[in-house]
Amino acid sequence: MNTRTDLLNYFIRERGFRSFLEIGTADGANFRAVECEHKVNVDPNAEATFRMTSDDFFHQNRDKFDLVFIDGFHEWHQALRDANNALNVLTPGGVIVMHDCHPDCEECAAHVDEYRQPDRSWCGDVWKAFALLRSELRYKTYVWDHDWGCGVIDTAESAEPAGRLPDVERLTFADFVAHPEWMGFVEKPF
Ligand SMILES: C[S@@+](CC[C@H](N)C(=O)[O-])C[C@H]1O[C@@H](n2cnc3c(N)ncnc32)[C@H](O)[C@@H]1O
């Protein structure tokens, strides 16, 4: 198990999930490879069930989903909004997976305003959204440390929040590297 697709299919298989929502779909490679009975994707710039921004989608959507994959605009306020909206459309015991929670270079982690086309994959500062969620939510949260880091919010299990963070807006990539506990990196989903 190495990729985000493997992780998503793992949850679908292990939990018997029947509905899947993907925010940000690009060429649809992941979306097509996810094996789930009912699938919906959202992207303003690509072929998708809903060709619109995630904000517009959540504004109009009335459906519930067992599993939500967040991989849209890689800016932390947007990723946080996507996660909070996803929590509102999640079935009881559902799971959210947030991609790009482990940038491995400063340029990969740059805020969109400072984006300079890194050689490696651009994760943006999505990690800040996950660290903040993990610091506050009373659910099991961790980052499966593969494929640029897949942040998991597992609402099937309660847990104590990870604890207060310093002012998120001001946090840097050096802070991210110095505080792996903010993310809760794991090798295996649990
Ligand atoms: C990294 S790609 C997604 C990759 C795909 N999930 C995968 O696993 O292969 C990010 C996508 O998010 C889309 N996107 C950008 N802003 C968005 C927004 N506000 N709402 C939804 N999707 C957005 C982009 O058009 C792009 O296709």
The ligand as an ORCA input file, in Angstrom:
! r2SCAN-3c Opt
* xyz 0 1
  C      -3.621     18.054     -7.282
  S      -4.944     18.168     -8.413
  C      -5.988     16.825     -7.951
  C      -5.388     15.480     -8.198
  C      -6.307     14.290     -8.001
  N      -7.093     14.376     -6.784
  C      -5.495     13.015     -7.937
  O      -5.415     12.382     -6.866
  O      -4.928     12.608     -8.959
  C      -5.823     19.560     -7.804
  C      -7.086     19.876     -8.563
  O      -7.842     20.783     -7.771
  C      -8.573     21.598     -8.631
  N      -9.021     22.799     -7.924
  C      -8.415     24.021     -7.839
  N      -9.172     24.861     -7.123
  C     -10.265     24.157     -6.728
  C     -11.414     24.474     -5.950
  N     -11.588     25.701     -5.434
  N     -12.350     23.523     -5.761
  C     -12.184     22.270     -6.278
  N     -11.109     21.914     -7.007
  C     -10.168     22.850     -7.231
  C      -7.615     21.879     -9.785
  O      -8.331     22.241    -10.944
  C      -6.878     20.550     -9.909
  O      -7.439     19.757    -10.930
*
